[in-house]
Amino acid sequence: MAQVLSYVTVAGVEWCVLTDGDQYCFYNATARVPAEEKLFYKVKLTECNEDEAIHMLACLAPAYLEKSLLDELWNSHFVDRRVRNGTKDRNGSADEHQRMVLLAIRGWRWKEANARSRP
């Protein structure tokens, strides 16, 4: 994985999605963290609910890429992860983290929809 992330960084790619067709792993290739910390989110289609898959894969749509949705979510995720690691209290599960990312995506979309509906 580190070698792939190195290649995409050299190519100037900021975000990388590695997939086997079932599991999708979203990486921030340009983040200034070790390779193992560049993973932003992963979703396995055969193990998640439909809403989760739709919300995460929609982040790859050109309209969302142009608006830097992944960058905003990464910044929030990065800070949350640092805080969580700093407290050393690991009561939250990976599932809880994924739910929080999905809530952030939904909140961002809600803000965008309401901004467009205002005169």
N, CA and C atoms as a LAMMPS dump frame, in Angstrom:
ITEM: TIMESTEP
0
ITEM: NUMBER OF ATOMS
357
ITEM: BOX BOUNDS ff ff ff
-5.0000000000000000e+02 5.0000000000000000e+02
-5.0000000000000000e+02 5.0000000000000000e+02
-5.0000000000000000e+02 5.0000000000000000e+02
ITEM: ATOMS id mol type element x y z
1 1 1 N 0.813 -1.182 0
2 1 2 C 0 0 0
3 1 3 C 0.862 1.254 0
4 2 1 N 1.921 1.26 0.787
5 2 2 C 2.798 2.431 0.852
6 2 3 C 3.392 2.751 -0.511
7 3 1 N 3.735 1.727 -1.276
8 3 2 C 4.314 1.954 -2.594
9 3 3 C 3.283 2.571 -3.541
10 4 1 N 2.053 2.089 -3.509
11 4 2 C 0.99 2.664 -4.349
12 4 3 C 0.77 4.121 -3.98
13 5 1 N 0.698 4.42 -2.689
14 5 2 C 0.505 5.803 -2.254
15 5 3 C 1.675 6.68 -2.673
16 6 1 N 2.866 6.139 -2.675
17 6 2 C 4.032 6.88 -3.147
18 6 3 C 3.89 7.214 -4.627
19 7 1 N 3.443 6.246 -5.427
20 7 2 C 3.25 6.468 -6.864
21 7 3 C 2.207 7.543 -7.136
22 8 1 N 1.076 7.477 -6.452
23 8 2 C 0.023 8.451 -6.735
24 8 3 C 0.423 9.844 -6.26
25 9 1 N 1.207 9.924 -5.197
26 9 2 C 1.677 11.225 -4.736
27 9 3 C 2.613 11.85 -5.767
28 10 1 N 3.519 11.059 -6.315
29 10 2 C 4.439 11.548 -7.346
30 10 3 C 3.657 12.004 -8.574
31 11 1 N 2.559 11.313 -8.873
32 11 2 C 1.728 11.669 -10.029
33 11 3 C 0.856 12.891 -9.763
34 12 1 N 0.86 13.389 -8.523
35 12 2 C 0.075 14.581 -8.198
36 12 3 C -1.367 14.284 -7.837
37 13 1 N -1.651 13.042 -7.508
38 13 2 C -3.012 12.647 -7.138
39 13 3 C -3.169 12.844 -5.636
40 14 1 N -4.223 13.554 -5.249
41 14 2 C -4.424 13.829 -3.831
42 14 3 C -5.16 12.682 -3.138
43 15 1 N -6.191 12.147 -3.786
44 15 2 C -6.999 11.076 -3.204
45 15 3 C -6.868 9.818 -4.025
46 16 1 N -6.845 8.694 -3.347
47 16 2 C -6.692 7.404 -4.001
48 16 3 C -7.725 6.448 -3.41
49 17 1 N -8.413 5.722 -4.273
50 17 2 C -9.353 4.703 -3.821
51 17 3 C -8.862 3.373 -4.346
52 18 1 N -8.537 2.481 -3.427
53 18 2 C -8.116 1.14 -3.801
54 18 3 C -9.295 0.206 -3.558
55 19 1 N -9.557 -0.661 -4.529
56 19 2 C -10.71 -1.536 -4.408
57 19 3 C -10.45 -2.891 -5.044
58 20 1 N -11.135 -3.87 -4.515
59 20 2 C -11.168 -5.186 -5.137
60 20 3 C -12.553 -5.423 -5.741
61 21 1 N -13.351 -4.376 -5.811
62 21 2 C -14.714 -4.451 -6.334
63 21 3 C -15.741 -4.621 -5.231
64 22 1 N -15.316 -5.063 -4.073
65 22 2 C -16.205 -5.218 -2.929
66 22 3 C -15.826 -4.233 -1.829
67 23 1 N -14.557 -4.182 -1.503
68 23 2 C -14.098 -3.258 -0.475
69 23 3 C -13.454 -2.045 -1.132
70 24 1 N -13.855 -0.863 -0.691
71 24 2 C -13.311 0.393 -1.195
72 24 3 C -12.579 1.078 -0.047
73 25 1 N -11.305 1.393 -0.254
74 25 2 C -10.485 2.061 0.755
75 25 3 C -10.087 3.43 0.224
76 26 1 N -10.472 4.472 0.945
77 26 2 C -10.193 5.849 0.566
78 26 3 C -8.94 6.312 1.298
79 27 1 N -7.945 6.769 0.551
80 27 2 C -6.684 7.228 1.13
81 27 3 C -6.419 8.676 0.743
82 28 1 N -5.908 9.441 1.684
83 28 2 C -5.438 10.788 1.408
84 28 3 C -3.946 10.658 1.121
85 29 1 N -3.599 10.605 -0.156
86 29 2 C -2.221 10.325 -0.563
87 29 3 C -1.253 11.422 -0.156
88 30 1 N -1.713 12.654 -0.04
89 30 2 C -0.814 13.766 0.254
90 30 3 C -0.756 14.144 1.726
91 31 1 N -1.497 13.445 2.57
92 31 2 C -1.475 13.75 4.006
93 31 3 C -0.059 13.543 4.538
94 32 1 N 0.356 14.41 5.413
95 32 2 C 1.711 14.336 5.977
96 32 3 C 1.712 13.468 7.231
97 33 1 N 1.366 12.213 7.006
98 33 2 C 1.346 11.21 8.072
99 33 3 C 1.927 9.925 7.494
100 34 1 N 2.312 8.988 8.339
101 34 2 C 2.8 7.704 7.814
102 34 3 C 1.733 7.02 6.957
103 35 1 N 2.175 6.183 6.038
104 35 2 C 1.265 5.543 5.078
105 35 3 C 0.089 4.853 5.749
106 36 1 N 0.329 4.186 6.864
107 36 2 C -0.756 3.456 7.519
108 36 3 C -1.819 4.378 8.112
109 37 1 N -1.509 5.662 8.266
110 37 2 C -2.481 6.627 8.789
111 37 3 C -3.199 7.392 7.681
112 38 1 N -2.864 7.131 6.436
113 38 2 C -3.494 7.829 5.314
114 38 3 C -4.876 7.279 4.983
115 39 1 N -5.207 6.112 5.525
116 39 2 C -6.533 5.535 5.287
117 39 3 C -7.578 6.423 5.934
118 40 1 N -8.516 6.891 5.128
119 40 2 C -9.582 7.744 5.629
120 40 3 C -10.81 6.918 5.97
121 41 1 N -11.174 6.037 5.08
122 41 2 C -12.424 5.304 5.265
123 41 3 C -12.391 4.056 4.409
124 42 1 N -13.039 3.009 4.89
125 42 2 C -13.205 1.84 4.034
126 42 3 C -14.613 1.314 4.205
127 43 1 N -15.129 0.836 3.112
128 43 2 C -16.485 0.291 3.104
129 43 3 C -16.458 -0.997 2.294
130 44 1 N -17.069 -2.023 2.838
131 44 2 C -17.161 -3.306 2.159
132 44 3 C -18.629 -3.492 1.772
133 45 1 N -18.887 -3.5 0.477
134 45 2 C -20.262 -3.507 -0.013
135 45 3 C -21.062 -4.709 0.473
136 46 1 N -20.416 -5.857 0.597
137 46 2 C -21.138 -7.053 1.021
138 46 3 C -21.437 -7.063 2.517
139 47 1 N -20.867 -6.101 3.262
140 47 2 C -21.073 -6.09 4.708
141 47 3 C -21.702 -4.805 5.233
142 48 1 N -21.985 -3.843 4.377
143 48 2 C -22.546 -2.585 4.857
144 48 3 C -23.991 -2.453 4.382
145 49 1 N -24.674 -1.476 4.96
146 49 2 C -26.025 -1.229 4.476
147 49 3 C -25.969 -0.346 3.23
148 50 1 N -27.034 -0.326 2.51
149 50 2 C -27.081 0.385 1.224
150 50 3 C -26.809 1.877 1.381
151 51 1 N -27.368 2.502 2.422
152 51 2 C -27.16 3.936 2.636
153 51 3 C -25.691 4.277 2.829
154 52 1 N -24.999 3.457 3.602
155 52 2 C -23.578 3.701 3.844
156 52 3 C -22.795 3.652 2.531
157 53 1 N -23.074 2.642 1.716
158 53 2 C -22.374 2.507 0.436
159 53 3 C -22.671 3.695 -0.471
160 54 1 N -23.919 4.084 -0.55
161 54 2 C -24.306 5.204 -1.414
162 54 3 C -23.63 6.491 -0.965
163 55 1 N -23.651 6.768 0.328
164 55 2 C -23.07 8.017 0.826
165 55 3 C -21.568 8.078 0.612
166 56 1 N -20.872 6.987 0.838
167 56 2 C -19.418 7.027 0.665
168 56 3 C -19.027 7.049 -0.809
169 57 1 N -19.661 6.227 -1.617
170 57 2 C -19.28 6.194 -3.028
171 57 3 C -19.68 7.477 -3.749
172 58 1 N -20.702 8.157 -3.239
173 58 2 C -21.102 9.441 -3.825
174 58 3 C -20 10.487 -3.68
175 59 1 N -19.123 10.306 -2.715
176 59 2 C -18.002 11.241 -2.533
177 59 3 C -17.084 11.255 -3.751
178 60 1 N -17.17 10.23 -4.577
179 60 2 C -16.326 10.154 -5.771
180 60 3 C -16.943 10.876 -6.966
181 61 1 N -18.174 11.336 -6.829
182 61 2 C -18.835 12.059 -7.926
183 61 3 C -18.095 13.364 -8.191
184 62 1 N -17.955 13.739 -9.454
185 62 2 C -17.222 14.972 -9.793
186 62 3 C -17.709 16.205 -9.04
187 63 1 N -19.005 16.342 -8.844
188 63 2 C -19.525 17.524 -8.151
189 63 3 C -18.98 17.614 -6.726
190 64 1 N -18.852 16.492 -6.067
191 64 2 C -18.326 16.492 -4.703
192 64 3 C -16.812 16.64 -4.69
193 65 1 N -16.137 16.086 -5.676
194 65 2 C -14.687 16.239 -5.745
195 65 3 C -14.317 17.695 -5.986
196 66 1 N -15.09 18.373 -6.827
197 66 2 C -14.829 19.785 -7.112
198 66 3 C -15.022 20.653 -5.876
199 67 1 N -15.931 20.269 -5.005
200 67 2 C -16.215 21.066 -3.805
201 67 3 C -15.344 20.662 -2.625
202 68 1 N -14.405 19.774 -2.846
203 68 2 C -13.446 19.363 -1.818
204 68 3 C -14.109 18.73 -0.601
205 69 1 N -15.195 17.991 -0.811
206 69 2 C -15.864 17.317 0.294
207 69 3 C -14.907 16.389 1.027
208 70 1 N -14.136 15.613 0.282
209 70 2 C -13.21 14.686 0.928
210 70 3 C -12.178 15.433 1.772
211 71 1 N -11.722 16.591 1.297
212 71 2 C -10.754 17.371 2.073
213 71 3 C -11.363 17.839 3.397
214 72 1 N -12.597 18.33 3.338
215 72 2 C -13.266 18.786 4.557
216 72 3 C -13.459 17.633 5.535
217 73 1 N -13.905 16.504 5.014
218 73 2 C -14.126 15.344 5.867
219 73 3 C -12.806 14.825 6.435
220 74 1 N -11.747 14.842 5.617
221 74 2 C -10.438 14.4 6.101
222 74 3 C -9.98 15.28 7.259
223 75 1 N -10.107 16.588 7.107
224 75 2 C -9.656 17.492 8.166
225 75 3 C -10.37 17.187 9.477
226 76 1 N -11.663 16.976 9.395
227 76 2 C -12.432 16.627 10.585
228 76 3 C -11.992 15.274 11.137
229 77 1 N -11.845 14.306 10.254
230 77 2 C -11.421 12.959 10.633
231 77 3 C -10.037 12.984 11.282
232 78 1 N -9.125 13.743 10.704
233 78 2 C -7.751 13.797 11.192
234 78 3 C -7.7 14.358 12.609
235 79 1 N -8.422 15.446 12.832
236 79 2 C -8.458 16.05 14.162
237 79 3 C -9.112 15.09 15.148
238 80 1 N -10.247 14.502 14.754
239 80 2 C -10.932 13.556 15.64
240 80 3 C -10.029 12.382 16.006
241 81 1 N -9.309 11.867 15.028
242 81 2 C -8.425 10.731 15.284
243 81 3 C -7.299 11.116 16.24
244 82 1 N -6.738 12.299 16.054
245 82 2 C -5.665 12.751 16.945
246 82 3 C -6.179 12.909 18.376
247 83 1 N -7.367 13.477 18.506
248 83 2 C -7.946 13.648 19.838
249 83 3 C -8.214 12.291 20.465
250 84 1 N -8.817 11.398 19.689
251 84 2 C -9.14 10.06 20.193
252 84 3 C -7.867 9.33 20.622
253 85 1 N -6.826 9.394 19.803
254 85 2 C -5.568 8.74 20.153
255 85 3 C -4.908 9.407 21.35
256 86 1 N -5.087 10.708 21.477
257 86 2 C -4.487 11.425 22.587
258 86 3 C -5.121 11.101 23.921
259 87 1 N -6.374 10.759 23.917
260 87 2 C -7.044 10.458 25.178
261 87 3 C -6.756 9.043 25.647
262 88 1 N -6.323 8.179 24.742
263 88 2 C -6.023 6.781 25.052
264 88 3 C -7.243 6.005 25.553
265 89 1 N -8.423 6.58 25.416
266 89 2 C -9.646 5.888 25.824
267 89 3 C -10.267 5.308 24.564
268 90 1 N -10.106 4.046 24.351
269 90 2 C -10.523 3.417 23.104
270 90 3 C -11.837 2.658 23.259
271 91 1 N -12.815 3.287 23.889
272 91 2 C -14.115 2.64 24.046
273 91 3 C -14.889 2.605 22.735
274 92 1 N -14.622 3.553 21.83
275 92 2 C -15.326 3.601 20.553
276 92 3 C -14.816 2.535 19.605
277 93 1 N -15.696 1.977 18.816
278 93 2 C -15.319 0.931 17.871
279 93 3 C -15.105 1.525 16.485
280 94 1 N -14.593 0.706 15.58
281 94 2 C -14.432 1.137 14.185
282 94 3 C -15.796 1.453 13.588
283 95 1 N -16.821 0.685 13.959
284 95 2 C -18.17 0.947 13.449
285 95 3 C -18.66 2.326 13.883
286 96 1 N -18.338 2.701 15.12
287 96 2 C -18.734 4.014 15.607
288 96 3 C -18.053 5.115 14.793
289 97 1 N -16.783 4.922 14.491
290 97 2 C -16.051 5.903 13.676
291 97 3 C -16.692 6.032 12.299
292 98 1 N -17.031 4.921 11.677
293 98 2 C -17.639 4.974 10.352
294 98 3 C -18.995 5.675 10.401
295 99 1 N -19.763 5.454 11.464
296 99 2 C -21.047 6.15 11.595
297 99 3 C -20.822 7.658 11.692
298 100 1 N -19.772 8.058 12.409
299 100 2 C -19.496 9.488 12.538
300 100 3 C -19.109 10.102 11.197
301 101 1 N -18.334 9.392 10.389
302 101 2 C -17.967 9.896 9.063
303 101 3 C -19.221 10.051 8.205
304 102 1 N -20.103 9.062 8.244
305 102 2 C -21.341 9.15 7.455
306 102 3 C -22.206 10.315 7.918
307 103 1 N -22.293 10.536 9.217
308 103 2 C -23.057 11.675 9.721
309 103 3 C -22.46 12.99 9.227
310 104 1 N -21.15 13.076 9.172
311 104 2 C -20.5 14.286 8.665
312 104 3 C -20.827 14.504 7.194
313 105 1 N -20.837 13.425 6.416
314 105 2 C -21.175 13.534 4.991
315 105 3 C -22.611 14.003 4.834
316 106 1 N -23.504 13.403 5.572
317 106 2 C -24.921 13.795 5.481
318 106 3 C -25.108 15.243 5.89
319 107 1 N -24.414 15.683 6.94
320 107 2 C -24.508 17.068 7.379
321 107 3 C -24.001 18.034 6.331
322 108 1 N -22.912 17.677 5.672
323 108 2 C -22.362 18.521 4.624
324 108 3 C -23.341 18.634 3.467
325 109 1 N -23.938 17.521 3.065
326 109 2 C -24.921 17.547 1.979
327 109 3 C -26.137 18.362 2.363
328 110 1 N -26.567 18.265 3.625
329 110 2 C -27.716 19.032 4.078
330 110 3 C -27.41 20.519 3.994
331 111 1 N -26.211 20.938 4.429
332 111 2 C -25.822 22.351 4.337
333 111 3 C -25.814 22.822 2.891
334 112 1 N -25.289 21.98 1.984
335 112 2 C -25.237 22.34 0.566
336 112 3 C -26.653 22.492 -0.01
337 113 1 N -27.534 21.579 0.303
338 113 2 C -28.912 21.627 -0.208
339 113 3 C -29.625 22.865 0.308
340 114 1 N -29.455 23.208 1.587
341 114 2 C -30.105 24.376 2.15
342 114 3 C -29.516 25.67 1.608
343 115 1 N -28.24 25.679 1.348
344 115 2 C -27.612 26.885 0.777
345 115 3 C -28.151 27.166 -0.615
346 116 1 N -28.396 26.102 -1.391
347 116 2 C -28.944 26.28 -2.749
348 116 3 C -30.399 26.703 -2.734
349 117 1 N -31.141 26.331 -1.688
350 117 2 C -32.57 26.634 -1.652
351 117 3 C -32.861 28.034 -1.147
352 118 1 N -31.857 28.713 -0.6
353 118 2 C -32.058 30.069 -0.107
354 118 3 C -32.032 31.057 -1.259
355 119 1 N -32.864 32.094 -1.169
356 119 2 C -32.874 33.107 -2.242
357 119 3 C -31.632 33.953 -2.262
